[in-house]
Amino acid sequence: MSQPSFNASTATASSERIWEQEILPALERYIRIPNKSPAFAPDWREAGHMEAAVQLIAGWCKEQAAHIPGLQVETVRLKNEKGEERTPVILMEVPGSGAGADTVLLYGHLDKQPEMTGWRAGLSPWEPRREGDKLYGRGGADDGYSAFASLAALRLLKEQGLAHARCVVLIEACEESGSYDLPAYIEALAPRIGSPSLVVCLDSGCANYEQLWTTTSLRGMVAGNLRVEILTEGVHSGDASGVVPSSFRILRQLLSRVEDEATGEIKLEALHTEIPPERKAQAKAVADTLDAELFSRFPWVEGSRPVASDPAQLVLNRTWRPALSLTGVEGMPPLASAGNVLRPGTALKLSMRIPPHVDPTAASLALKGALEKDPPYGAKVRFEGEKASAGWDAPPLERWLEQAMESASRAFFGKPAMAMGEGGTIPFMEMLGRKFPEAQFLITGVLGPNSNAHGPNEFLHIPTGKKLTACVASVIAEHAKR
Ligand SMILES: [Zn+2]
């Protein structure tokens, strides 16, 4: 006897109702909590925002036991080696329909990026605002919705009496700080996590809001502070310039050792990898589908243009090649208080994205070596490496999952599924890939055009959230049948 299949119109209506009546009100409360990731809120333990977010999400999830029999929700709290409280993890378990130990692991995070400047008038990071299809506010799309959507997906299956494997939902609270607490939890919770054959991650992106997008690779990152000091204190620039070299000019020279300033190409061999032919083909397909949408979604100033004209190269640039961003500066006063001073030093925060298969520790050392070698003018130059995370390349897709994603996309979006690499980093995926080499991955998310996670005006595209919830349910149902 063939098993019942997932009724798309029932699921669509239910997802709509759950989102409107239950998820969006909870997400609005979540957006109001400034629970910045520990890297941006070292006082997170005292401030209590993290705890408020945990209470909100765990509380909402516990109520779902009325719809999801056997659901268990627990906030797990470990201590680090210094005896300090680690960021907590919410772990949820839902028994499978059968007796098997086969497990689906669903992952998300509840910590947020900091505010960032530039929010449009009327919008604010900590005050939700719904405009049409969009819910604005920090952390709604990245990644507050994930816990709600995960359980909503399971509710859709329960409503239709469909079978699913045992499910574990894991919501961490330091993703935006590089997931440094997560390995300890994975170790401590190993018996409960089991050995998942499918991992669903709802913290990624989509290149449009018209189809189901899955992420086939992620970039890693090495970050750190580059400091150049030439004097012990600032001096009159009329007196010293021409004699004392500018620390900023020295920085420019150092940066040119690692990055071609004309093209943005990274010069260090250790930061590059051989791009697999299938990923090149995928990039081409994505470029053909999206074309100018690839870059038109960014808030360009008038007259500006991307670094290359070939869309396929742009796709590869943001997914399989290293790239440098300078995300912070010290040692420079704001323009309004800048006197005619030759400043004693300048420091920059470097954020280098690295492709999959590049070892982050080796990349960080290569960067340090190139920057610190033979300092110009004998200046004091230091590169202090910070977090280093590896990228990730998906294992070969099994046939059932390929078909499940395709049919889910057609059922709920009315278009075929698409796969692409992402330029961002989700450290946990690399950890999981190493730990569970047999697992298949459905990595997706609502971070589409203009959603601007990490920047100003972050929004969640509500119709995509609703459809994605139904797609996840559909894939979990197919997983049970495979
Ligand atoms: Zn995220």
Residues whose N, C-alpha, C, O or C-beta is under 5 A from the ligand:
A	BS01	ZN	D142 D143 D203
